[in-house]
Amino acid sequence: MPLVDNHSYKPPFPFRNYHLNTIIPALFRKIKEIKYKRVRIDTPDDDFLDLDLSLVQSNSIGIILHGLEGNADKAYVKGLVRIMNRAGVDVVAMNQRGCSNEDNHKFYSYHSGKTEDLETVIKFISNNYKYDKIYLAGFSLGGNVVLTYVGEQGNKINPLIKAAVGISVPCNLKATSYNFLKKDNFLYQYRFIHSLRKKALNKIKRFPEYKHLEKQINSCKTFFDFDNLITGPANGFIDAEDYWKQSSCKQYIKSIRIPTLLISALDDPFLPTACYPNKEAEQNPIFYLEIPKYGGHVGFVNRWQLNKSLWHEQRVVEFISSF
């Protein structure tokens, strides 16, 4: 499907600045209405996942995946949970491994291509609840997981899954990682790497066989440094390059066989040109690519009242309601 020609997103003037559109909602948006019920499930490798459920007694459910170093309590997740609930859809917000305020049991954790954990959640939902429809949605890294999963499954995808959405997705991980080396992105990368380093250092206290990595972990300053030292090898990849190559969702878009929407702003500071799969969208009739001129990274502020529903949340509900 060619680009979705939708010009409905019109930000208030200050939010035409992509840094403001990225940072302001992340820092100041509060969603208080959502009250989760937490369920812990086991994974096949003797680890666990914490799921936060917000149920409205529906026959359909959405599974939402947060972004890098996020969790189900982030405002961008709760905002989507709220609008889906209001549309009559139950929601499970999936906390990826190590992201639910309790460290997971393994040295390895979540990453951009860890689709097996999403599969575990889908099987849990299918086996323990009676839903007619399942929808998938992911933000940033979580969006990469969703699009990769849907592409990997292809025609074999669970028939209950009717549609999927990715928001602000780094479809090319290598290009995204090097894009963070830009001067404008220094603070974003610093914040992410600081959090990842802290988690890794806490891990080696529980896994002393990795104690020799402590000095190198402290020296990590870029995504290449961290992914080459920790993310890649800990998850069975050769190095950062191998991890990025195998886990980037762009290569899987051609195999997607359910209606799927990708929303990424043209001015997203995280995403270089390689992250906009125009060619792939043109070649797949059920993959919809929407690229608003503005929006920043998971921003899409369309009103001054940040705690109200934002534009991308309305688009997600509009899209999944079609199926």
C-alpha positions in Angstrom: 0.0 0.0 0.0 1.5 3.4 -0.9 1.8 6.1 1.7 -1.4 6.9 3.6 -2.2 10.4 2.5 -3.5 11.7 5.8 -2.9 15.3 6.9 -5.1 15.2 9.9 -2.2 15.7 12.4 -1.8 19.4 13.1 0.3 20.2 16.1 0.0 23.4 18.1 2.8 25.8 16.9 5.5 25.1 19.5 5.2 21.3 18.9 6.4 21.7 15.4 9.7 21.6 17.1 10.5 17.9 17.2 12.5 18.1 20.5 9.5 19.7 22.2 7.1 17.1 20.7 9.4 14.3 21.9 10.3 15.6 25.4 7.3 17.5 26.7 4.8 14.6 26.7 7.4 12.2 28.0 8.1 14.5 31.0 4.8 16.1 31.8 2.0 13.9 30.6 0.1 12.0 33.4 -2.6 9.4 32.8 -4.3 8.6 36.1 -7.4 6.8 35.1 -5.8 3.4 34.4 -5.8 0.9 37.2 -4.0 -2.3 36.3 -4.3 -5.8 37.5 -0.9 -7.5 37.4 -0.4 -11.1 36.2 2.9 -12.8 36.2 3.5 -15.6 33.6 6.3 -18.0 33.2 8.4 -18.2 30.0 9.7 -21.4 28.4 13.2 -20.6 29.6 12.3 -20.5 33.3 12.0 -16.7 33.4 8.9 -14.5 33.9 7.0 -11.7 32.3 4.8 -9.2 34.2 1.6 -8.3 32.4 -0.6 -5.3 33.4 -4.3 -5.9 32.5 -7.0 -3.2 32.0 -10.2 -5.0 31.3 -13.6 -3.7 30.2 -15.3 -7.1 29.6 -14.7 -7.1 25.9 -14.5 -9.9 23.3 -11.3 -8.3 21.9 -8.0 -7.5 23.5 -5.0 -5.4 22.6 -1.4 -6.3 23.5 0.8 -3.2 23.9 4.6 -3.2 24.0 6.6 -0.3 25.4 9.8 1.2 24.1 13.4 1.0 25.2 13.7 1.3 29.0 10.0 1.9 29.3 7.3 0.0 31.1 3.5 -0.3 31.3 3.3 2.7 33.6 4.6 5.1 31.0 2.1 7.8 30.0 2.4 6.9 26.3 1.4 3.3 27.1 -1.4 4.3 29.5 -2.7 6.8 27.0 -3.2 4.1 24.4 -4.6 1.7 27.1 -7.2 4.4 28.0 -8.5 5.1 24.5 -8.6 1.4 23.6 -10.6 0.7 26.8 -13.0 3.5 25.9 -13.4 1.9 22.4 -14.5 -1.3 24.2 -11.2 -3.2 23.9 -9.5 -5.0 26.8 -5.8 -4.4 27.1 -2.7 -6.1 28.4 0.3 -3.9 28.7 3.4 -6.2 28.5 6.4 -5.3 30.6 9.4 -6.6 28.8 12.0 -8.6 30.8 13.6 -6.5 33.5 11.2 -3.6 33.0 8.6 -4.2 35.7 10.6 -2.9 38.7 12.0 -6.4 39.3 15.0 -7.9 37.6 14.4 -11.0 35.5 16.0 -14.3 36.3 18.5 -14.5 33.4 21.6 -12.4 32.5 20.0 -11.6 29.1 16.9 -9.4 29.0 14.7 -7.9 26.4 15.9 -6.6 23.0 14.5 -5.2 19.7 14.0 -8.6 18.1 12.8 -10.7 21.1 9.6 -11.9 19.5 9.5 -15.1 21.5 8.3 -13.2 24.5 5.5 -11.7 22.6 4.6 -15.2 21.3 4.5 -16.3 25.0 2.0 -13.6 25.9 -0.2 -14.3 22.8 -0.3 -18.0 23.8 -1.2 -17.1 27.4 -4.0 -14.9 26.3 -5.3 -17.4 23.7 -5.2 -20.3 26.2 -6.6 -18.5 29.3 -9.2 -16.1 27.9 -12.0 -16.3 25.4 -11.3 -13.5 22.9 -12.5 -13.3 19.3 -9.9 -10.8 18.3 -6.3 -9.8 19.3 -4.7 -6.5 18.2 -0.9 -5.8 18.6 0.6 -2.4 19.1 4.1 -1.3 19.9 6.1 1.9 20.5 9.6 2.4 19.2 11.6 -0.7 20.2 8.3 -2.5 21.1 7.0 -1.5 17.6 10.1 -3.2 16.1 9.2 -6.3 18.0 5.6 -6.2 16.8 6.4 -5.7 13.2 9.2 -8.3 13.3 6.8 -10.8 14.9 4.0 -10.3 12.4 6.5 -10.6 9.5 8.1 -13.7 11.0 4.7 -15.4 11.4 3.6 -14.6 7.9 0.7 -16.8 6.9 1.1 -18.9 10.0 0.1 -16.1 12.3 -2.5 -16.9 15.0 -5.9 -16.3 13.3 -7.2 -14.4 16.3 -4.7 -11.6 15.5 -6.6 -9.2 13.3 -4.3 -6.1 13.0 -1.1 -4.6 14.2 0.3 -1.1 14.7 3.8 0.3 15.2 4.5 3.9 16.4 7.8 5.6 15.9 9.6 2.4 15.0 13.4 2.1 14.4 13.0 -0.2 11.4 16.7 -0.2 10.7 18.6 -0.6 14.0 22.1 0.0 12.7 21.1 3.3 11.0 19.2 4.3 14.2 22.1 3.5 16.4 24.5 5.6 14.4 21.9 8.4 14.2 22.2 8.8 17.9 25.8 10.0 17.4 24.5 13.3 16.1 25.1 16.2 18.4 21.4 16.9 18.7 20.8 13.4 20.0 23.5 13.3 22.6 21.2 13.7 25.6 18.8 11.1 24.4 21.6 8.5 24.0 23.2 9.5 27.3 19.9 8.9 29.1 19.3 5.5 27.5 22.9 4.3 28.0 23.0 5.5 31.6 19.9 3.4 32.3 21.2 0.3 30.4 24.6 0.5 32.1 22.9 0.7 35.6 20.8 -2.4 34.8 23.8 -4.3 33.5 25.9 -3.5 36.5 23.2 -4.7 38.8 23.1 -7.9 36.8 26.7 -8.7 37.3 26.2 -8.6 41.1 23.9 -11.6 40.6 25.9 -13.2 37.9 29.6 -13.0 39.1 30.8 -14.9 36.1 30.4 -11.6 34.2 32.3 -9.6 36.8 35.1 -9.1 34.3 32.8 -6.9 32.2 32.3 -4.3 34.9 35.0 -1.9 33.6 33.8 -2.2 30.0 30.2 -1.6 31.0 31.2 1.6 32.8 33.0 2.7 29.6 30.0 2.3 27.3 28.9 5.6 25.9 27.0 4.6 22.7 24.5 2.1 21.5 27.3 0.4 19.5 29.4 0.0 22.7 26.5 -1.5 24.7 25.0 -3.7 22.0 28.5 -5.0 21.1 29.4 -5.8 24.7 26.1 -6.9 26.2 22.9 -7.0 24.1 24.4 -8.9 21.2 26.5 -11.6 22.9 24.1 -12.1 25.8 21.3 -12.9 23.4 23.2 -15.2 21.1 24.3 -12.8 18.4 27.9 -12.4 17.3 28.2 -8.7 18.0 26.2 -5.5 17.6 26.2 -5.6 13.8 24.8 -9.2 13.9 22.1 -8.2 16.4 21.1 -5.1 14.4 21.0 -7.1 11.1 18.9 -9.9 12.4 16.5 -7.9 14.6 15.6 -4.9 12.3 12.0 -5.2 11.4 12.3 -3.6 7.9 13.3 -6.9 6.3 10.2 -8.6 7.6 7.6 -6.2 6.3 7.3 -8.0 2.9 6.1 -11.1 4.8 3.3 -9.4 6.8 0.0 -10.9 6.1 -2.4 -9.1 8.4 -3.4 -5.4 8.1 -0.6 -3.4 9.7 -0.1 0.3 10.2 3.2 2.1 10.8 3.1 5.7 12.0 6.5 7.5 12.1 6.9 11.3 12.0 9.1 12.7 9.3 10.8 14.9 11.9 11.5 12.0 14.4 14.9 12.9 15.9 15.7 9.2 16.5 14.9 7.9 13.0 17.2 8.4 9.9 15.9 8.0 6.4 16.6 4.2 6.4 13.8 3.8 9.0 11.0 4.8 6.6 10.1 1.7 4.6 8.5 3.4 1.6 9.5 0.7 -0.9 8.3 -2.1 1.4 4.9 -0.3 1.8 4.5 0.0 -1.9 5.0 -3.7 -2.4 2.8 -5.0 0.4 -0.9 -4.2 -0.1 -1.9 -4.6 3.6 1.0 -2.7 5.1 0.0 0.9 5.7 2.7 3.6 6.1 1.8 7.0 7.5 4.4 9.7 7.8 3.1 12.9 9.3 5.4 16.0 8.8 5.5 16.6 12.5 5.3 14.4 15.6 8.8 13.9 17.0 9.4 10.5 18.7 6.2 9.1 20.2 5.0 12.7 20.5 2.1 13.6 18.2 0.8 16.3 20.5 -2.3 17.8 19.0 -3.6 19.8 21.9 -2.4 21.7 24.9 -4.2 19.4 27.3 -1.5 16.7 27.3 -3.5 14.4 29.5 -6.3 14.1 26.9 -6.1 11.6 24.0 -3.4 12.4 21.5 -3.5 12.1 17.7 -1.6 8.8 17.3 -3.8 7.1 19.9 -6.9 8.1 17.9 -5.3 6.8 14.7 -4.6 3.5 16.3 -8.2 3.0 17.5 -9.5 4.2 14.1 -7.2 1.6 12.3 -8.0 -1.4 14.5 -11.7 -0.6 14.5 -11.7 -1.2 10.8 -10.9 -4.9 11.4 
